[in-house]
Amino acid sequence: MKLTAVYANVSCRNPERSIAWYSALFDRAPDAQPMQGLSEWHWQGAGFQLFVNPGHAGHCTLTLFVHDLQAEAARFKSSLITPAPIEQADYVDIMRLLDPDENLVVLAEKR
């Protein structure tokens, strides 16, 4: 198998509220809304899909590696996202966030 991209998918109940939250997280609006109930953010070789699926909402985990966890925490202070404490794991520092549906979003930075 030769992959050309990988997309993560998170389910939500209220698309307007979740789109606003993830737009604050990614610091931009969705790149596409290819069908009703689906919003996408695109990066080279990767993507994120936010899908309206109330039965699965709140049961997803998304881990995102960032270059500067402190800078992201500072940026969140002026957004819809309340920054969480930065924790030290074995090999990375992490920040655990809950989206509006209580899906777990983990930001990680290699030490």
VOGU-3710 file (C-alpha; in Angstrom, 3 decimals, decimal comma):
1> mkltavyanv> 0,000/0,000/0,000  1,352/3,407/-0,971  -0,428/6,125/1,004  -0,759/9,622/-0,373  -2,536/11,142/2,641  -3,972/10,281/6,046  -7,132/11,873/7,452  -8,262/11,810/11,076  -12,005/11,925/11,728  -13,808/13,267/14,797
11> scrnpersia> -17,564/13,116/15,322  -19,641/16,001/16,631  -23,238/16,830/17,549  -23,451/20,539/16,722  -21,468/21,427/13,591  -21,589/25,209/14,029  -20,184/25,054/17,553  -17,566/22,437/16,635  -16,470/24,210/13,445  -15,893/27,376/15,482
21> wysalfdrap> -13,855/25,443/18,074  -11,694/23,589/15,526  -11,252/26,792/13,510  -9,817/28,339/16,695  -7,657/25,252/17,253  -6,239/25,251/13,714  -6,258/29,080/13,468  -8,274/28,983/10,225  -11,646/28,043/8,793  -12,243/24,675/7,110
31> daqpmqglse> -10,678/24,196/3,688  -13,675/22,267/2,335  -17,179/21,142/3,143  -17,545/18,387/0,525  -20,940/17,178/1,720  -23,584/18,024/4,291  -22,309/17,385/7,810  -18,618/17,161/6,835  -15,951/19,849/7,223  -12,294/19,307/6,335
41> whwqgagfql> -8,963/20,951/7,056  -6,090/20,009/4,732  -2,318/19,893/5,123  0,255/18,303/2,862  -0,200/14,548/3,271  -2,693/14,864/6,131  -6,151/16,099/6,878  -8,818/16,385/9,522  -12,500/15,651/9,068  -15,206/16,877/11,416
51> fvnpghaghc> -18,354/14,841/10,842  -21,816/15,219/12,322  -22,466/11,859/13,989  -24,147/12,328/17,379  -23,871/8,639/18,292  -20,074/8,724/18,138  -19,503/12,270/19,388  -17,523/12,413/22,611  -15,770/9,077/21,990  -12,915/10,252/19,743
61> tltlfvhdlq> -9,272/11,047/20,452  -7,092/13,193/18,210  -3,359/13,661/18,827  -1,592/16,524/17,059  2,149/17,129/17,195  3,100/20,818/17,235  6,406/22,688/17,130  5,827/24,944/20,147  3,299/23,896/22,777  3,840/27,049/24,875
71> aeaarfkssl> 3,058/29,263/21,872  -0,140/27,329/21,175  -1,221/27,677/24,806  -0,609/31,433/24,621  -2,575/31,699/21,355  -5,549/29,884/22,894  -5,931/32,555/25,587  -7,498/34,857/22,978  -9,710/32,195/21,389  -12,635/29,883/22,190
81> itpapieqad> -10,194/27,352/23,642  -9,251/27,342/27,300  -5,626/26,212/27,538  -4,950/23,285/29,837  -1,827/22,706/31,915  1,157/21,356/30,016  2,115/17,906/31,285  5,362/16,012/30,938  5,030/12,508/29,533  7,972/10,153/29,022
91> yvdimrlldp> 9,165/11,559/25,684  6,878/14,497/24,929  5,099/17,355/26,609  1,329/17,300/26,159  -1,736/19,472/26,609  -5,110/17,717/26,898  -8,109/19,620/25,574  -11,774/18,704/25,321  -13,741/19,896/22,315  -17,406/20,950/22,689
101> denlvvlaek> -18,525/17,288/22,532  -15,824/16,181/25,004  -13,707/14,452/22,371  -10,121/14,390/23,625  -7,648/16,495/21,647  -4,042/16,049/22,724  -1,385/18,481/21,579  2,100/17,048/21,858  5,620/18,440/21,441  8,729/16,282/21,299
111> r> 11,272/17,151/23,940
//
